[in-house]
């Protein structure tokens, strides 16, 4: 072994590892249409797993809990897509009323550009390429593109059904993993807890942001405040930068309907709410819950959007958590990377299960996955002993 190590310098091993990672990422890009629905279904089922456990605790058969979890996830997906379709349809129906205002505003802006020395030829070319009719056409295309999501939705629904049925025997399967690979079992438990906490915290903060901004937009007289509230809620699932995309449409609508001062007020409102809730409070709560710093969460959005497309922004944090648990937290030799990934130096030295135990809820959370408190105490101890021995 020592001779083999001498023949493979560390730099060469790093290059080989980076090449392997690149090939994996290229492969994920090719099969993104498969990875996205499968991983999304897995995340949603993990998020509603407490419902299945609660039904099982009252004495109902385990299959009933799995069916209830599946129906809950399917209902959430239906509400999600219906909300998107309703918002786009309302916007498409409202925009034609402001065609004159839009063209007047555009012409005023172009006149001002001409006064600043921008050539008339450039202005005419830009005006011919972008006008209200083209914007209206883009929105119609966005509405029709909902039908293109049918394949993705069908794959996600089928995956949810099969995963939900297999979840009936999940405790026994995890018990096998616990006996054969305690460290991998501990990483899976940590991932499940982190993902569940992330989705619950993000949903709660998204609802708060949507209610605050929606009421404020209604008070300012901005048309379609309900549509903008739905958009703000959905974009909250994109960490750090989602509010920027959600802020642009209501600002433009306020500019057309109420004037520039109302548009400025909308921008100030959205930025203030985002800075307080999404910029200060939510990253701390989410970061402490899942063990990722705010900068890592932001970079994960850019990275997974490149790998998986637009859906990668939605699944960026769960994807990062999966990679972190399997390749960093479960490997004693790689755990030093946690010092740069975790939200705090203390979190770099503890797992989500350790943080959960510190809050007094370890027994309940671990029992969720393995099916018994005694088994989970053994699991937790085995996982920690394994990590300690490895160190």
KANOR-V943752 format. One record per backbone hydrogen bond with DSSP energy under -0.5 kcal/mol. NH is the residue of the N-H (numbers start at 1). CO is the residue of the C=O. If there is no record, write none. Layout:
# KANOR-V943752
NH;CO
NH;CO
This chain:
# KANOR-V943752
5;1
6;2
7;3
8;4
8;5
9;7
13;9
14;10
15;11
16;12
17;13
18;14
19;15
20;16
21;17
22;18
23;19
24;20
25;21
26;22
27;23
28;24
29;25
30;26
31;27
32;29
34;31
35;31
36;32
38;34
39;35
40;36
41;37
42;38
43;39
44;40
45;41
46;42
47;43
48;44
49;46
51;48
52;48
53;49
54;50
55;51
56;52
57;53
58;54
59;56
60;55
64;61
65;61
66;62
67;63
68;64
69;65
70;66
71;67
72;68
73;69
74;70
75;71
76;72
77;73
78;74
79;75
80;76
81;77
82;78
83;79
84;80
85;81
86;82
87;83
88;84
89;85
90;86
91;87
92;88
93;89
94;90
95;91
96;92
97;94
98;95
99;96
102;98
103;99
104;100
105;101
106;102
107;103
108;104
109;105
110;106
111;107
112;108
113;109
114;110
115;111
116;112
117;114
118;113
123;119
124;120
125;121
126;122
127;123
128;124
129;125
130;126
135;131
136;132
137;133
138;134
139;135
140;136
141;137
142;138
143;139
144;140
145;141
146;143
147;144
148;145
149;145
149;146
150;147
151;148
153;149
154;150
155;151
156;152
157;153
158;154
159;155
160;156
161;157
162;158
163;159
164;160
165;161
166;162
167;163
168;165
169;166
170;167
173;169
174;170
175;171
176;172
177;173
178;174
179;175
180;176
181;177
185;181
186;182
187;183
188;184
189;185
190;186
191;187
192;188
193;189
194;190
195;191
196;192
197;193
198;194
199;195
200;196
201;197
202;198
203;199
204;200
205;201
206;202
207;203
208;204
209;205
210;206
211;207
212;208
213;209
214;210
215;211
216;212
217;213
218;214
219;215
220;216
221;217
221;218
222;217
228;224
229;225
230;226
231;227
232;228
233;229
234;230
235;231
236;232
237;234
238;235
239;237
241;239
242;238
244;241
245;241
246;242
247;243
248;244
249;245
250;246
251;247
252;248
253;249
254;250
255;251
256;252
257;253
258;254
259;254
263;259
264;260
265;261
266;262
267;263
268;264
269;265
270;266
271;267
272;268
273;269
274;270
275;271
276;272
277;273
278;273
279;274
280;275
281;276
282;277
284;280
285;281
286;282
287;283
288;284
289;285
290;286
291;287
292;287
293;341
297;293
298;294
299;295
300;296
301;297
302;298
303;299
304;300
305;301
306;302
307;303
308;304
309;305
311;308
312;309
313;309
313;310
314;310
315;311
316;313
319;315
320;316
321;317
322;318
323;319
324;320
325;321
326;322
327;323
328;324
329;324
330;325
331;328
332;330
334;331
335;331
337;334
338;335
339;336
340;337
341;337
342;338
348;344
349;346
350;347
355;351
356;352
357;353
358;354
359;355
360;357
361;356
365;361
366;362
367;363
368;364
369;365
369;366
370;366
371;367
376;372
377;373
378;374
379;375
380;376
381;377
382;378
383;379
384;380
385;381
386;382
387;383
388;384
389;385
390;386
391;387
